[in-house]
Amino acid sequence: MKSTLSGTSVIGYSRGSGNEPAGQAVHAASGAKLEPIYLSATTDEVNQAVELAATAFPAYSAISGKERAAFLRAIATEIEGVADDLAERGALETGLPDGRLRGETGRTTGQLRLFASLIEEGSWVDARIERAQPDRQPLPKPDIRSMLKPLGPVAVFCASNFPLAFSVAGGDTAAALASGCPVVVIAHHAHPGVAEIVGQAVLRAALSTSMPEGVFSLLYGGGPLVGIPVVQHPAIQAVGFTGSRRGGLALMDAAANRPQPIPVYAEMSSVNPVVILPGALERGEAALAEAFFNSLTLGVGQFCTNPGLVFLPDGCGLVFLERLKELLGTSMPGTMLHDGIREAYVDSVNAVAKTVGVETVGRSAAPGAAGQAAAAVFSVSVRRFLEEDLLQDEIFGPAAIIVRGTLGEIEATIPELEGQLTATIHGTDEELAANAPLVAALAAKAGRVIFNAFPTGVEVCHSMVHGGPYPSTSDGRSTSVGTMSILRFVRAVCYQGFPDACLAPELQDANPLGIWRMVDGERGS
């Protein structure tokens, strides 16, 4: 199918009619503006979208897991039907290659189907039953049953660096819809066309599966005009966000200052420290340098799990550094997602390069074209690293800082780091066992600890944790990837003394859904 772009918001089952321009997509490589002009949702349309979601919530949250699963699978199928359109428009708006865009499309549809399987089976609601004991002494025990229930309408903000997997129908939306929460999505200005194509796909899926109007809306417009009002609307009960720390903090403030504060699940910044132990270098320094370089420059470094900080013990790693210098010197600049990201990257790299005590390991020698940025790696001592806050900040792009020191100094530095999405150790099995305190220190700072690999691959599965202590995320108890992310949009509700017929099927004595439950303290089906 060939998608037609209108430049307007999706308000339930209708299209927006605002006439105030919200911006225009820009060709990532050339800077040329792309049609159409996108129009901002009006104040009335923002309210209408949220109110439709609030109206849809009772009906949508009450339908069975199988029905919601059918909706999620329909979304996946509709997205696959416009995969060519997404690859074509995505390449223009983001500069991402065809393979990356198609791979991200597959990840998006795969996670929708993963959630569909989860809620179709049904045990995720964590049903717990404590049967009454009327003869218990000295007091009778009442019948008490609990399960997870959806919160209500959720606001989802699209990410700039993942136009599909963390955007309109990405992980936040999939988790919220799976839980039973309608979603109001706020499009990102950098890839509005991709957002509209996916939004149309979700709309078709909602209609074909007879979902209540308001289960999904897609709004265009700036943060102050659209995003903040959505978060502040009393019907919104949670927020999903992937982006800058400044943007995440603004949403957290808006949510906290409501008469009824709500949770904001914001993924914000991470430098993803890598610790290289001597045994890893002994296995092959050049190969390790090549693997690190490939991870650093993947997608022009525009991944939240980019390895931006490397701890290298003193007295070793000479071949590693020489090979890394060679790779950097011959590397080619890459087109970044948009000018804002590129300018911030260039400013950060230049600031680090000018910092006292910082040495340049290597930088690309090739001249970059408009919209492009080149890889860079720097080196600094542990002491200077700890003294200079700038060196601990995230550089969003293909740049890293190598910190040199003794193993004792490295281990002592880990607790001084901010919270991270990932932390990595390279070494031998024996070194891993011998450095348990180092492993524990890294685990205290990160949501995912990796051994002998690099963090840029994030598997979408039941056990994945893509989150970590603040400021990598606003709530280190949560994840934005994998099926555990559904837990962000639910709360536990307890029913005491209810007649069996008035309980949800998940809590009824006969267990008509055949799910796993805890009954009187024992797990079973």
Buried (B, 14 or more C-beta within 10 A) or exposed (E): EEBEBBBBBBBBBBBBEBEEEBBBBBBBBEEEEBEBEBBBBBEEBBBBBBBBBBBBBEBBBEBEBEBBBBBBBBBBBBBBEBBBBBBBBBBBBBBBBEEBBBBBBBBBBBBBBBBBBBBBBBBBBBBBBBEEEEEEEEEEEEBBBBBBBBBBBBBBBBBBBBBBBBBBBBBBBBBBBBBBBBBBBBBBBBBBBBBBBBBBBBBBBBEBBEBBBBBBBBBBBEBEBBBBBBBBBEBBBBBBBBBBBEBBBBBBEBBEEEEEEBBBBBBBBBBBBBBBBBBBBEEBBBEBBBBBBEBBBBBBBBBBBBBBBBBBBEEBBEBBBBBBBBBBEEBEBBBBBBBEBBEBBBEBBEBBBEBEEBEBBBBBEEEBEEBBBBBBBBBBBBBBBBEBEEBBBBBBBBBBBBBBBEBEBBBBBBEEBBBBBBBBBBBBEEBBEEBEEBBEBBEBBBBBBBEBEBBBEBEBEEEBBBBBBBBBBBBBEBBBBBBBBBBBBBEEEEBEEBEEEEBBBBBBEEBEBEBBBBBEEEEEE
